[in-house]
C-alpha cells in the first residue's frame, strides 16, 4: 500500500503545481484560489491553504470558501474566527437560497396560515 499512497501524494503535488501555473493567467479567479486551497490542504500545506482561501474570500464571499477556511482555522485552534466564518457562510447560503438580502435583526418572514 505504501507505493500506491506515495504515488497518490505525488499526483496531488503535481496537480497543485499545475494549478498554480494557471494562477498566473487567472490571478483574480476566486474558484481557482479555492481549488488551490483545497489542493494545499491535501498536501498538508496549512499556511498555503489558508492564504489561498483568504485570497479567494477577498474576491468573492462564497459559502463554500467560508466553510473551508473555517474548518482549517478550527484545526489550527482559531476557534473564534472559525465560528464567525461558519456563521457568515450560513448567512450567505441562506441569502442565496431565499433570493433575498437578509436584514440583520429583522424578524423572519411568516408563513401563511393553512385555512
Secondary structure, DSSP 8 states (H G I E B T S, - for coil): -HHHHHHHHHHHHHHHHHHHHHHHH-TT-HHHHHHHHHHHHHTT-HHHHHHHHHHHHHH---HHHHHHHHHHHHHTT-HHHHHHHHHHHHHHHHHHHHTS---TT----------
